[in-house]
């Protein structure tokens, strides 16, 4: 039986609150505590673990990269991940609202929102490519398994065929040393014709040609954008529709989706690794992956790549972790989840490396080349090495469909959490406008459509150059800059002792947490993490080289200066808000100490000594630019004995209030 009208009205009343003459929809919380952990794993464990981490290992000498990577995990990854989640959970807000914890640095909320918006725009293009490959796999023979197609060139060669075998292409057969293809009649007329060794001629695997010539139809540069590739464009539109359907109903529904999207990829990855391990040369690939080239550790770029990979993989400085934490109940054990997440995230990256390097070892074996020379770097690695592995499997089309479905599932939860990070930050800023009726759903649709339009240049002939521009500038070095100020705001200005007390208020007082906090988190926030952020940022600036793009058989493409200027503009657009908002706050209130004190806190967020503390709520701003702020001044000191039973941080034992 359906619900009566009275029951439906009561259900709606539970989900709404009244403020003045408006009925606002309540801010959601996770249905199950496990949903938060799955959301974090689903968001951060994604395509970056599948193509970026193995690519960086591939680029930086294999196993040598694991040493700086693991160091960066403990120095920067785990402490900063927990910092963002803890701030979101304690404040119960994301975006600007979360950084009410230190008002002078509220610009962090704007900066992270801009960064994750740019990330969403180009990240979904990868999903579009994955959808394209999945649809292309639904045929009896994978189209990238051999040559002879309209997109292949005379250099196409299937290395699985016997050496020195002739290759047919559009009616053309034969190959001469240091020569190109010719038609058969001309070939027969030449006297003393001899075949050449495969190493004498530049050859390209059909998988690579399918990626560059069919999927990308790549041009010679960013100044040759060409028309929109409508097949990829439709896949991009489809990807955004799927993302919208996943998040339009809020986290209660999207949290359930992640039970599938965050767990099923591990099944597919395990099956693929077992199959790859049986290929000839797989062991050589594993040795290359695990055996460190110690000389690489002396190169600055290796450490820069390790640091930026931690930020990319752990999704730090994107604002989405703060948004996910803000949906937790106040007493959720976010410390436990952060440690579990770190193990799952880094473990998945290393696990994906085995899958990549087993197939790279095989490709190097059959091509008689070094492992470092068998594939082009960049995001195309996942669309070259992985598809090659699929062609070696019995029932390749079925495996291909399942594999790219896995890639889509890995990317989808990352994408819709990223979009949720943008949505939550803006909705929390203007709840009286966007939490009324179905306005939130309509606003999500608008954001998805705008993001789709921003991604359109990336599905043209020159789209890969635009994609690389977004990836290299908008979401790389600048996140180190943002993370540094997060540490400054929380550990130096808000106060490390106060943050420690606040976390104990949330999870309860335990001896193990005291040791974990001061060993891993506290020391990291005060010294190691900000030092790590600025060191990697300075090293990356010192070792900076302008963006290039490499393709097999083509000279290295150097981006023009106007494209580089666009890239730095995207990077600066987010960073400028941190000092910009600080200056704005100083102009509003003057140089007052309350600029580094939290405001708008509820009684359950305050320690006894915090009641009566002056905040920005006690000041009348000299001017404002349209922002609205609810005036909230907790004036009554609570019954300390009552609160001490619930919040261990209220007790005086084992607490040094001097810090």
ZAKE-705703 format. One record per residue (C-alpha): residue number from 1; residue in one letter; x, y, z. Coordinates in nm, 4 decimals. Layout:
NUM|A|X|Y|Z
...
//
This chain:
1|X|0.0000|0.0000|0.0000
2|X|0.1150|0.3524|-0.0728
3|X|0.1683|0.6107|0.1933
4|X|-0.1211|0.8331|0.2893
5|X|-0.1017|1.2042|0.2271
6|X|-0.0692|1.2609|0.6007
7|X|0.2320|1.0228|0.6221
8|X|0.3979|1.1902|0.3253
9|X|0.3456|1.5316|0.4819
10|X|0.4966|1.4114|0.8115
11|X|0.7979|1.2666|0.6273
12|X|0.8552|1.5952|0.4514
13|X|0.8229|1.7829|0.7797
14|X|1.0990|1.5710|0.9327
15|X|1.3322|1.6672|0.6460
16|X|1.2665|2.0400|0.6769
17|X|1.3294|2.3084|0.9347
18|X|1.1710|2.6483|0.9721
19|X|1.3791|2.9655|0.9818
20|X|1.1655|3.2745|0.9914
21|X|0.8967|3.2385|0.7299
22|X|1.0982|2.9881|0.5234
23|X|1.1038|2.6097|0.5265
24|X|1.4578|2.4912|0.4574
25|X|1.5618|2.1343|0.3862
26|X|1.7743|1.9900|0.6656
27|X|2.1427|1.9334|0.6064
28|X|2.1953|1.5627|0.5493
29|X|2.4139|1.3213|0.7430
30|X|2.5416|0.9780|0.6451
31|X|2.2846|0.7013|0.6884
32|X|2.5548|0.4621|0.8095
33|X|2.8990|0.5478|0.9541
34|X|3.0529|0.3058|0.7029
35|X|2.9166|0.5229|0.4197
36|X|3.1701|0.7942|0.5040
37|X|3.4677|0.5581|0.4806
38|X|3.3414|0.4180|0.1502
39|X|3.2879|0.7708|0.0201
40|X|3.6462|0.8677|0.1073
41|X|3.7854|0.5526|-0.0514
42|X|3.5603|0.5895|-0.3538
43|X|3.6557|0.9540|-0.4020
44|X|4.0289|0.9304|-0.3499
45|X|4.0909|0.5773|-0.4804
46|X|4.0209|0.6325|-0.8452
47|X|4.1792|0.6808|-1.1821
48|X|4.4772|0.8540|-1.0240
49|X|4.5729|0.5228|-0.8649
50|X|4.5241|0.3389|-1.1940
51|X|4.7033|0.5639|-1.4417
52|X|4.8844|0.8408|-1.2552
53|X|5.0732|0.6404|-0.9930
54|X|5.1997|0.3683|-1.2335
55|X|5.2866|0.6415|-1.4837
56|X|5.4991|0.8237|-1.2268
57|X|5.6735|0.4968|-1.1350
58|X|5.7258|0.4339|-1.5042
59|X|5.8635|0.7862|-1.5498
60|X|6.0872|0.7899|-1.2409
61|X|6.2746|0.4646|-1.2680
62|X|6.0293|0.2100|-1.1318
63|X|6.0795|0.1079|-0.7688
64|X|6.2878|0.4141|-0.6844
65|X|5.9657|0.6127|-0.6794
66|X|5.8184|0.4008|-0.3985
67|X|6.0737|0.5320|-0.1465
68|X|5.9853|0.9043|-0.1667
69|X|5.6193|0.8108|-0.2130
70|X|5.5950|0.6215|0.1174
71|X|5.7894|0.8937|0.3007
72|X|5.5440|1.1524|0.1707
73|X|5.2485|0.9360|0.2818
74|X|5.3466|0.9669|0.6497
75|X|5.4812|1.3204|0.6361
76|X|5.2050|1.4785|0.4316
77|X|4.9318|1.2421|0.3162
78|X|4.7851|1.1009|0.6366
79|X|4.8171|1.4159|0.8541
80|X|4.6647|1.6486|0.5941
81|X|4.3860|1.4075|0.5030
82|X|4.2856|1.3859|0.8689
83|X|4.3119|1.7636|0.9131
84|X|4.0578|1.8331|0.6382
85|X|3.8168|1.5627|0.7521
86|X|3.8404|1.6736|1.1178
87|X|3.7773|2.0391|1.0304
88|X|3.4697|1.9457|0.8267
89|X|3.3310|1.7150|1.0951
90|X|3.3906|1.9616|1.3789
91|X|3.2464|2.2623|1.1968
92|X|2.9613|2.0711|1.0292
93|X|3.0101|2.2780|0.7140
94|X|3.2266|2.2926|0.4045
95|X|3.3690|2.5721|0.1919
96|X|3.3849|2.9132|0.3556
97|X|3.1761|2.7971|0.6513
98|X|3.4298|2.5316|0.7507
99|X|3.7046|2.7922|0.7619
100|X|3.5135|3.0053|1.0103
101|X|3.7536|2.8167|1.2339
102|X|4.0124|3.0806|1.1322
103|X|3.8309|3.3710|0.9609
104|X|4.1383|3.5399|0.8158
105|X|4.2002|3.2276|0.6067
106|X|3.8456|3.1758|0.4807
107|X|3.9895|3.2162|0.1330
108|X|4.1037|2.8541|0.1628
109|X|3.7411|2.7515|0.1191
110|X|3.7100|2.9485|-0.2055
111|X|4.0480|2.8283|-0.3368
112|X|3.9677|2.4602|-0.2827
113|X|3.6259|2.4987|-0.4450
114|X|3.7791|2.6505|-0.7585
115|X|4.0462|2.3797|-0.7763
116|X|3.7966|2.0950|-0.7478
117|X|3.5721|2.2621|-1.0083
118|X|3.8570|2.2622|-1.2611
119|X|3.9376|1.9038|-1.1650
120|X|3.5774|1.7954|-1.2236
121|X|3.5772|1.9511|-1.5696
122|X|3.8726|1.7545|-1.7013
123|X|3.8356|1.4408|-1.4878
124|X|3.5052|1.3560|-1.6525
125|X|3.6773|1.3589|-1.9924
126|X|3.8672|1.0486|-1.8768
127|X|3.5312|0.8887|-1.8001
128|X|3.4157|0.9819|-2.1496
129|X|3.7164|0.7990|-2.2976
130|X|3.6399|0.4968|-2.0776
131|X|3.2766|0.4919|-2.1914
132|X|3.3969|0.5108|-2.5530
133|X|3.6294|0.2134|-2.5071
134|X|3.3592|0.0143|-2.3305
135|X|3.1123|0.0710|-2.6132
136|X|3.3822|-0.0088|-2.8729
137|X|3.4495|-0.3375|-2.6938
138|X|3.1008|-0.4672|-2.7691
139|X|3.2027|-0.6523|-3.0852
140|X|3.3575|-0.9879|-3.1692
141|X|3.7107|-0.8522|-3.2257
142|X|3.8586|-0.5601|-3.0351
143|X|3.9257|-0.2813|-3.2883
144|X|4.2689|-0.2050|-3.1407
145|X|4.3916|-0.5649|-3.1592
146|X|4.5307|-0.5467|-3.5131
147|X|4.6211|-0.3167|-3.8005
148|X|4.4398|-0.2696|-4.1300
149|X|4.1805|-0.0155|-4.0166
150|X|4.1221|0.3256|-4.1641
151|X|4.2918|0.4973|-3.8716
152|X|4.6118|0.2920|-3.8988
153|X|4.9267|0.4209|-4.0688
154|X|5.2049|0.2482|-4.2583
155|X|5.4013|0.2255|-3.9331
156|X|5.1394|0.0092|-3.7632
157|X|5.2695|-0.3315|-3.6640
158|X|5.1185|-0.6017|-3.4476
159|X|5.4082|-0.7260|-3.2391
160|X|5.2240|-1.0482|-3.1561
161|X|5.2803|-1.1632|-3.5155
162|X|5.5981|-1.3509|-3.6138
163|X|5.8987|-1.1281|-3.6766
164|X|5.9512|-0.9923|-4.0283
165|X|5.5928|-1.0768|-4.1217
166|X|5.4414|-0.8682|-4.3986
167|X|5.1641|-0.6275|-4.2992
168|X|4.8706|-0.5393|-4.5196
169|X|4.7185|-0.1929|-4.5049
170|X|4.4473|-0.0736|-4.7461
171|X|4.5738|-0.2999|-5.0263
172|X|4.9381|-0.2205|-4.9573
173|X|5.1877|-0.4902|-4.8607
174|X|5.5603|-0.5235|-4.8050
175|X|5.8279|-0.3300|-4.6247
176|X|6.1727|-0.2135|-4.7263
177|X|6.4673|-0.1166|-4.5095
178|X|6.4571|0.2582|-4.4409
179|X|6.1537|0.2874|-4.6698
180|X|5.7812|0.3345|-4.6384
181|X|5.5041|0.1144|-4.7745
182|X|5.4429|0.0983|-5.1449
183|X|5.1873|-0.0721|-5.3585
184|X|5.2500|-0.4336|-5.4496
185|X|5.3200|-0.3856|-5.8240
186|X|5.5868|-0.1253|-5.7555
187|X|5.7368|-0.3498|-5.4913
188|X|5.7666|-0.6407|-5.7375
189|X|5.9406|-0.4238|-5.9995
190|X|6.2295|-0.3384|-5.7650
191|X|6.5383|-0.5565|-5.8128
192|X|6.7216|-0.7210|-5.5242
193|X|6.4508|-0.6330|-5.2732
194|X|6.5361|-0.7413|-4.9190
195|X|6.3383|-0.7362|-4.6008
196|X|6.4698|-0.5464|-4.3037
197|X|6.4750|-0.6202|-3.9355
198|X|6.1890|-0.4761|-3.7342
199|X|6.4352|-0.2600|-3.5384
200|X|6.5341|-0.0708|-3.8546
201|X|6.1907|0.0867|-3.8995
202|X|5.9884|0.2927|-3.6582
203|X|5.6816|0.0888|-3.5694
204|X|5.3741|0.1632|-3.3652
205|X|5.1514|-0.0830|-3.1864
206|X|4.7873|-0.0859|-3.3106
207|X|4.6733|-0.0086|-2.9554
208|X|4.8673|0.3197|-2.9623
209|X|4.7375|0.4117|-3.3074
210|X|4.3799|0.3420|-3.2022
211|X|4.4234|0.5762|-2.9046
212|X|4.5882|0.8611|-3.0930
213|X|4.4271|0.8368|-3.4362
214|X|4.0807|0.6986|-3.3672
215|X|3.9863|0.8066|-3.0139
216|X|4.1696|1.1392|-2.9943
217|X|4.2199|1.2099|-3.3665
218|X|4.4948|1.4246|-3.2237
219|X|4.6176|1.7321|-3.4095
220|X|4.9689|1.8731|-3.4202
221|X|4.9161|2.1305|-3.1454
222|X|4.6844|2.3314|-2.9233
223|X|4.6613|2.5975|-3.1915
224|X|4.4944|2.3400|-3.4190
225|X|4.1876|2.2578|-3.2161
226|X|3.9755|2.1310|-3.5033
227|X|3.6093|2.0334|-3.4750
228|X|3.4396|1.8620|-3.1819
229|X|3.4594|1.4819|-3.2021
230|X|3.0930|1.4100|-3.1631
231|X|3.1360|1.0478|-3.0602
232|X|3.3529|1.1478|-2.7629
233|X|3.1301|1.4504|-2.6988
234|X|2.8247|1.2270|-2.6628
235|X|3.0190|1.0045|-2.4237
236|X|3.1108|1.3144|-2.2209
237|X|2.7457|1.4217|-2.2099
238|X|2.6444|1.0715|-2.1049
239|X|2.9080|1.0748|-1.8278
240|X|2.7718|1.4019|-1.6888
241|X|2.4152|1.2680|-1.6980
242|X|2.5250|0.9631|-1.4981
243|X|2.7053|1.1865|-1.2459
244|X|2.3965|1.4025|-1.2055
245|X|2.1727|1.1011|-1.1459
246|X|2.4149|0.9766|-0.8789
247|X|2.4178|1.2970|-0.6733
248|X|2.0894|1.4777|-0.7397
249|X|1.9162|1.3116|-0.4425
250|X|2.1963|1.3841|-0.1974
251|X|2.4418|1.1730|-0.0026
252|X|2.1856|0.9292|0.1359
253|X|2.1333|0.7829|-0.2115
254|X|2.4849|0.8347|-0.3475
255|X|2.6254|0.6653|-0.0369
256|X|2.4417|0.3468|-0.1344
257|X|2.5769|0.3632|-0.4889
258|X|2.9310|0.3596|-0.3514
259|X|2.8799|0.0150|-0.2019
260|X|2.9089|-0.1045|-0.5640
261|X|3.1353|0.1561|-0.7231
262|X|3.3970|0.1513|-0.4456
263|X|3.4265|-0.2265|-0.4004
264|X|3.3660|-0.4049|-0.7332
265|X|3.6783|-0.2633|-0.9089
266|X|3.9005|-0.4670|-0.6756
267|X|3.7497|-0.7899|-0.8102
268|X|3.8231|-0.6906|-1.1692
269|X|4.1758|-0.5730|-1.0840
270|X|4.2574|-0.9034|-0.9128
271|X|4.1393|-1.1052|-1.2133
272|X|4.3428|-0.8874|-1.4475
273|X|4.6581|-0.9226|-1.2373
274|X|4.6273|-1.3031|-1.2314
275|X|4.5994|-1.3112|-1.6093
276|X|4.8866|-1.0652|-1.6612
277|X|5.1131|-1.2661|-1.4332
278|X|5.0949|-1.5601|-1.6731
279|X|5.2321|-1.3574|-1.9679
280|X|5.5906|-1.3936|-2.0843
281|X|5.8038|-1.1086|-1.9476
282|X|5.5655|-1.0227|-1.6620
283|X|5.8362|-1.1038|-1.4083
284|X|6.0750|-0.8567|-1.5717
285|X|5.8130|-0.5877|-1.5345
286|X|5.7670|-0.6636|-1.1644
287|X|6.1450|-0.6505|-1.1099
288|X|6.1602|-0.3129|-1.2836
289|X|5.8738|-0.1956|-1.0625
290|X|6.0255|-0.3116|-0.7332
291|X|6.3986|-0.2712|-0.7921
292|X|6.4870|0.0889|-0.7055
293|X|6.7224|0.2914|-0.9204
294|X|6.8843|0.4769|-0.6312
295|X|7.0407|0.7381|-0.8594
296|X|6.6903|0.8646|-0.9339
297|X|6.6517|0.9726|-0.5718
298|X|6.9020|1.2493|-0.6366
299|X|6.6691|1.4083|-0.8914
300|X|6.4432|1.6819|-0.7579
301|X|6.1622|1.5904|-0.9962
302|X|6.1221|1.2454|-0.8392
303|X|6.0454|1.4022|-0.4994
304|X|5.8206|1.6644|-0.6563
305|X|5.6228|1.3937|-0.8360
306|X|5.5957|1.1908|-0.5141
307|X|5.4657|1.4903|-0.3193
308|X|5.2134|1.5971|-0.5819
309|X|5.0972|1.2361|-0.6264
310|X|5.0178|1.2147|-0.2546
311|X|4.8041|1.5256|-0.2818
312|X|4.6354|1.4021|-0.5982
313|X|4.5760|1.0498|-0.4690
314|X|4.4636|1.1554|-0.1199
315|X|4.2480|1.4367|-0.2672
316|X|4.4034|1.6986|-0.0399
317|X|4.3318|2.0702|-0.0881
318|X|4.0235|2.0012|-0.2980
319|X|3.7626|2.0807|-0.0343
320|X|3.5750|1.7554|-0.0967
321|X|3.7188|1.5839|0.2122
322|X|3.5950|1.8716|0.4260
323|X|3.2537|1.8328|0.2641
324|X|3.2480|1.4561|0.3298
325|X|3.3542|1.5081|0.6913
326|X|3.0857|1.7713|0.7404
327|X|2.8168|1.5061|0.6816
328|X|2.9449|1.2954|0.9747
329|X|2.7750|1.2961|1.3098
330|X|2.9694|1.5035|1.5616
331|X|3.0951|1.1984|1.7542
332|X|3.2043|0.9923|1.4524
333|X|3.5478|0.8274|1.4874
334|X|3.7203|1.0006|1.1953
335|X|4.0673|0.9051|1.3281
336|X|4.0052|0.5360|1.2726
337|X|3.8610|0.5978|0.9266
338|X|4.1563|0.8143|0.8256
339|X|4.4061|0.5401|0.9093
340|X|4.2014|0.2741|0.7296
341|X|4.1702|0.5032|0.4309
342|X|4.5470|0.5586|0.4116
343|X|4.6103|0.1846|0.4006
344|X|4.3432|0.1296|0.1327
345|X|4.4527|0.4240|-0.0825
346|X|4.8267|0.3610|-0.0922
347|X|4.7716|-0.0137|-0.1091
348|X|4.5544|0.0276|-0.4162
349|X|4.8152|0.2461|-0.5869
350|X|5.0883|-0.0112|-0.5303
351|X|4.8532|-0.2924|-0.6348
352|X|4.7671|-0.1110|-0.9595
353|X|5.1393|-0.0742|-1.0261
354|X|5.1741|-0.4545|-1.0401
355|X|4.8949|-0.4714|-1.2985
356|X|5.0593|-0.2080|-1.5170
357|X|5.4156|-0.3366|-1.4934
358|X|5.3309|-0.7004|-1.5640
359|X|5.1853|-0.5970|-1.8987
360|X|5.4688|-0.3496|-1.9665
361|X|5.7138|-0.6347|-1.9091
362|X|5.5268|-0.8438|-2.1621
363|X|5.5168|-0.5622|-2.4181
364|X|5.8907|-0.5032|-2.3752
365|X|5.9577|-0.8751|-2.4244
366|X|5.7716|-0.9103|-2.7520
367|X|5.9045|-0.5796|-2.8889
368|X|6.2614|-0.6520|-2.7766
369|X|6.2879|-0.3133|-2.6091
370|X|6.3591|-0.1772|-2.2633
371|X|6.0575|-0.1441|-2.0372
372|X|6.1007|0.2318|-2.0172
373|X|6.0650|0.2566|-2.3962
374|X|5.7525|0.0529|-2.4667
375|X|5.4729|0.3031|-2.4092
376|X|5.4095|0.6748|-2.4091
377|X|5.3601|0.8406|-2.0730
378|X|5.0666|1.0444|-1.9511
379|X|4.7008|0.9532|-1.9075
380|X|4.7149|0.7507|-2.2281
381|X|4.9031|0.4811|-2.0361
382|X|4.5720|0.3405|-1.9068
383|X|4.4365|0.3431|-2.2621
384|X|4.7440|0.1762|-2.4134
385|X|4.8906|-0.0700|-2.1636
386|X|4.5577|-0.1929|-2.0264
387|X|4.3851|-0.2417|-2.3654
388|X|4.6956|-0.4290|-2.4820
389|X|4.6593|-0.6655|-2.1884
390|X|4.2977|-0.7276|-2.2765
391|X|4.3832|-0.8474|-2.6284
392|X|4.5865|-1.1336|-2.4747
393|X|4.2897|-1.2811|-2.2909
394|X|4.0493|-1.5463|-2.4162
395|X|3.7152|-1.3815|-2.4728
396|X|3.8879|-1.0431|-2.4997
397|X|3.5746|-0.8352|-2.5756
398|X|3.3971|-0.9545|-2.2614
399|X|3.7049|-0.8844|-2.0487
400|X|3.7386|-0.5445|-2.2125
401|X|3.3810|-0.4482|-2.1295
402|X|3.4322|-0.5540|-1.7686
403|X|3.7648|-0.3732|-1.7411
404|X|3.6381|-0.0407|-1.8702
405|X|3.3301|-0.0809|-1.6557
406|X|3.5746|-0.1067|-1.3652
407|X|3.7492|0.2129|-1.4805
408|X|3.4120|0.3867|-1.5023
409|X|3.3152|0.2720|-1.1535
410|X|3.6501|0.3903|-1.0161
411|X|3.6020|0.7292|-1.1772
412|X|3.2333|0.7777|-1.1104
413|X|3.2446|0.7863|-0.7321
414|X|3.5481|1.0146|-0.7485
415|X|3.3624|1.2413|-0.9853
416|X|3.0315|1.2711|-0.8072
417|X|3.2015|1.3306|-0.4722
418|X|3.4099|1.6008|-0.6412
419|X|3.0966|1.7639|-0.7784
420|X|2.9329|1.7256|-0.4371
421|X|3.2274|1.9179|-0.2922
422|X|3.1471|2.2138|-0.5179
423|X|2.7737|2.1919|-0.4558
424|X|2.8026|2.1605|-0.0769
425|X|3.0400|2.4567|-0.0487
426|X|2.8018|2.6855|-0.2367
427|X|2.4801|2.5540|-0.0789
428|X|2.6267|2.5932|0.2709
429|X|2.7067|2.9535|0.1884
430|X|2.3548|3.0398|0.0703
431|X|2.1221|2.7835|0.2345
432|X|1.8254|3.0219|0.2428
433|X|1.8312|3.0287|-0.1359
434|X|1.9407|2.6787|-0.2362
435|X|1.7843|2.4579|0.0323
436|X|1.4306|2.5602|-0.0558
437|X|1.2135|2.3115|-0.2466
438|X|1.3954|2.1504|-0.5374
439|X|1.6373|2.4355|-0.5972
440|X|1.9336|2.2241|-0.4909
441|X|1.8590|1.9655|-0.7625
442|X|1.8246|2.2408|-1.0222
443|X|2.1487|2.4007|-0.9064
444|X|2.3305|2.0662|-0.9423
445|X|2.2005|2.0406|-1.2994
446|X|2.3324|2.3899|-1.3774
447|X|2.6767|2.3097|-1.2346
448|X|2.6959|1.9840|-1.4326
449|X|2.5961|2.1612|-1.7547
450|X|2.8534|2.4383|-1.7066
451|X|3.1205|2.1759|-1.6360
452|X|3.0204|1.9941|-1.9545
453|X|3.0635|2.3131|-2.1565
454|X|3.4082|2.3728|-2.0033
455|X|3.5051|2.0187|-2.1060
456|X|3.4000|2.0581|-2.4704
457|X|3.7401|2.1908|-2.5903
458|X|3.8927|1.8689|-2.4542
459|X|3.6949|1.6529|-2.6982
460|X|3.8221|1.8266|-3.0124
461|X|4.1222|1.7214|-3.2232
462|X|4.3417|1.9362|-3.0024
463|X|4.1598|1.8293|-2.6870
464|X|4.4459|1.6289|-2.5382
465|X|4.6615|1.9418|-2.5306
466|X|4.3877|2.1275|-2.3397
467|X|4.3449|1.8305|-2.1050
468|X|4.7169|1.8311|-2.0258
469|X|4.7034|2.2070|-1.9650
470|X|4.4281|2.1658|-1.7036
471|X|4.6046|1.8734|-1.5375
472|X|4.9482|2.0381|-1.5275
473|X|4.8470|2.3786|-1.3913
474|X|4.5041|2.3851|-1.2276
475|X|4.5427|2.0830|-0.9988
476|X|4.9116|2.0216|-0.9446
477|X|5.1555|2.2569|-0.7694
478|X|4.8954|2.5002|-0.6407
479|X|4.7422|2.2443|-0.4032
480|X|5.0717|2.2422|-0.2094
481|X|5.0358|2.6154|-0.1592
482|X|4.6799|2.5748|-0.0286
483|X|4.7711|2.2881|0.2061
484|X|5.0475|2.4969|0.3645
485|X|4.7950|2.7620|0.4685
486|X|4.5581|2.4939|0.5994
487|X|4.8321|2.3866|0.8421
488|X|4.9030|2.7476|0.9360
489|X|4.5349|2.8205|0.9977
490|X|4.4656|2.5141|1.2155
491|X|4.7946|2.4399|1.3952
492|X|4.9483|2.7852|1.4317
493|X|4.6560|3.0256|1.4551
494|X|4.3548|2.8265|1.5757
495|X|4.5873|2.6325|1.8052
496|X|4.7090|2.2737|1.8065
497|X|4.6000|2.2167|2.1686
498|X|4.2520|2.3501|2.1027
499|X|4.2210|2.1273|1.7954
500|X|4.3352|1.8309|2.0032
501|X|4.0649|1.9087|2.2591
502|X|3.8041|1.9452|1.9852
503|X|3.8879|1.6035|1.8400
504|X|3.8623|1.4463|2.1854
505|X|3.5238|1.6128|2.2193
506|X|3.4216|1.4281|1.9026
507|X|3.5710|1.0800|1.9501
508|X|3.6173|1.0605|2.3261
509|X|3.9298|1.0522|2.5363
510|X|4.1580|0.7503|2.4894
511|X|4.5263|0.6957|2.5636
512|X|4.5976|0.5542|2.2183
513|X|4.4653|0.8678|2.0501
514|X|4.6945|1.0893|2.2565
515|X|5.0000|0.9007|2.1297
516|X|4.8741|0.8783|1.7721
517|X|4.7855|1.2456|1.7594
518|X|5.1133|1.3838|1.8895
519|X|5.3199|1.1301|1.6936
520|X|5.1476|1.1428|1.3561
521|X|4.9105|1.4381|1.3398
522|X|5.0152|1.7112|1.5820
523|X|5.3826|1.7114|1.4942
524|X|5.2922|1.6884|1.1301
525|X|5.0573|1.9869|1.1365
526|X|5.2989|2.2078|1.3292
527|X|5.6260|2.1346|1.1491
528|X|5.6523|1.8400|0.9115
529|X|5.3456|1.8914|0.6904
530|X|5.3881|2.2673|0.6263
531|X|5.7614|2.2127|0.5764
532|X|5.6825|1.9280|0.3387
533|X|5.4330|2.1410|0.1437
534|X|5.6642|2.4381|0.1022
535|X|5.9698|2.2242|0.0276
536|X|5.7947|2.0383|-0.2520
537|X|5.6409|2.3638|-0.3755
538|X|5.9802|2.5375|-0.3870
539|X|6.1476|2.2348|-0.5476
540|X|5.8767|2.2177|-0.8114
541|X|5.9191|2.5884|-0.8818
542|X|6.2985|2.5478|-0.9026
543|X|6.2650|2.2421|-1.1259
544|X|5.9814|2.3906|-1.3288
545|X|5.9799|2.3220|-1.6984
546|X|5.7142|2.4402|-1.9340
547|X|5.4565|2.1886|-2.0411
548|X|5.5369|1.9560|-2.3325
549|X|5.3611|1.6586|-2.4893
550|X|5.5337|1.3502|-2.6251
551|X|5.3986|1.1190|-2.8933
552|X|5.5596|0.8091|-3.0453
553|X|5.7304|0.8962|-3.3728
554|X|5.6803|1.2704|-3.3366
555|X|5.9079|1.5456|-3.2081
556|X|5.8351|1.6733|-2.8594
557|X|5.5555|1.9297|-2.8696
558|X|5.6293|2.2530|-2.6814
559|X|5.3267|2.4563|-2.5766
560|X|5.3119|2.8171|-2.7020
561|X|5.3497|3.0994|-2.4507
562|X|4.9861|3.2059|-2.4720
563|X|4.8781|2.8543|-2.3648
564|X|5.1266|2.8607|-2.0762
565|X|4.9789|3.1967|-1.9704
566|X|4.6300|3.0430|-1.9637
567|X|4.7617|2.7612|-1.7457
568|X|4.9181|2.9969|-1.4916
569|X|4.5983|3.2026|-1.4908
570|X|4.3994|2.8939|-1.3885
571|X|4.6515|2.8202|-1.1143
572|X|4.6539|3.1776|-0.9870
573|X|4.2753|3.2105|-0.9975
574|X|4.2405|2.9822|-0.6969
575|X|4.5532|3.0869|-0.5054
576|X|4.4768|3.4581|-0.5168
577|X|4.1711|3.4174|-0.2929
578|X|4.3772|3.3184|0.0118
579|X|4.5588|3.6532|0.0474
580|X|4.2644|3.8323|-0.1150
581|X|4.0110|3.7258|0.1470
582|X|4.2627|3.7965|0.4253
583|X|4.3000|4.1542|0.3022
584|X|3.9227|4.1848|0.2689
585|X|3.8704|4.0711|0.6297
586|X|4.1300|4.3170|0.7572
587|X|3.9598|4.5991|0.5694
588|X|3.6257|4.4883|0.7152
589|X|3.7278|4.4609|1.0796
590|X|4.0739|4.6121|1.1091
591|X|4.3702|4.4399|1.2752
592|X|4.1777|4.2683|1.5537
593|X|4.2862|3.9421|1.7252
594|X|3.9419|3.7936|1.6589
595|X|4.0419|3.7429|1.2948
596|X|4.2181|3.4241|1.4048
597|X|3.9449|3.3072|1.6434
598|X|3.6517|3.0908|1.5305
599|X|3.3049|3.2369|1.5170
600|X|2.9531|3.1016|1.4738
601|X|3.0193|2.7965|1.6936
602|X|2.7423|2.6134|1.8769
603|X|2.7646|2.5340|2.2517
604|X|2.8637|2.1701|2.1893
605|X|3.1681|2.2947|1.9940
606|X|3.3031|2.5049|2.2819
607|X|3.5225|2.4136|2.5747
608|X|3.4334|2.5767|2.9096
609|X|3.7140|2.8304|2.8722
610|X|3.5826|2.9270|2.5276
611|X|3.2492|3.0647|2.6528
612|X|3.2456|3.4414|2.6650
613|X|3.5362|3.4612|2.4206
614|X|3.5130|3.7590|2.1858
615|X|3.4685|3.6694|1.8182
616|X|3.3880|3.8525|1.4970
617|X|3.0229|3.8207|1.5968
618|X|3.0938|4.0963|1.8495
619|X|3.2030|4.3373|1.5759
620|X|3.0025|4.5286|1.3227
621|X|3.1830|4.5116|0.9867
622|X|3.2707|4.8427|0.8259
623|X|3.1199|4.7171|0.4997
624|X|3.0107|4.3938|0.3358
625|X|2.9710|4.2737|-0.0216
626|X|2.6320|4.1109|0.0073
627|X|2.7243|3.8218|0.2355
628|X|2.4794|3.7299|0.5071
629|X|2.5848|3.5958|0.8436
630|X|2.3650|3.4757|1.1237
631|X|2.4649|3.6516|1.4419
632|X|2.5436|3.3859|1.7000
633|X|2.6932|3.4675|2.0418
634|X|2.6825|3.1901|2.3030
635|X|2.6706|3.3988|2.6190
636|X|2.5959|3.1458|2.8908
637|X|2.8655|2.9204|3.0301
638|X|2.7322|2.5616|3.0422
639|X|2.7242|2.3388|3.3444
640|X|3.0802|2.2066|3.3291
641|X|3.0046|1.8980|3.5346
642|X|2.7246|1.8024|3.2966
643|X|2.9316|1.8516|2.9839
644|X|3.2334|1.6748|3.1345
645|X|3.0395|1.3490|3.1290
646|X|3.0009|1.3781|2.7524
647|X|3.3136|1.5633|2.6440
648|X|3.6419|1.4472|2.8011
649|X|3.8141|1.7624|2.6776
650|X|3.6141|1.9578|2.9372
651|X|3.7974|1.7866|3.2214
652|X|4.1152|1.9368|3.3604
653|X|4.3029|1.6094|3.4134
654|X|4.5894|1.5325|3.1754
655|X|4.5371|1.8624|2.9983
656|X|4.8018|2.1300|2.9759
657|X|4.6123|2.4476|2.8992
658|X|4.9296|2.6450|2.8406
659|X|4.9485|2.5266|2.4775
//
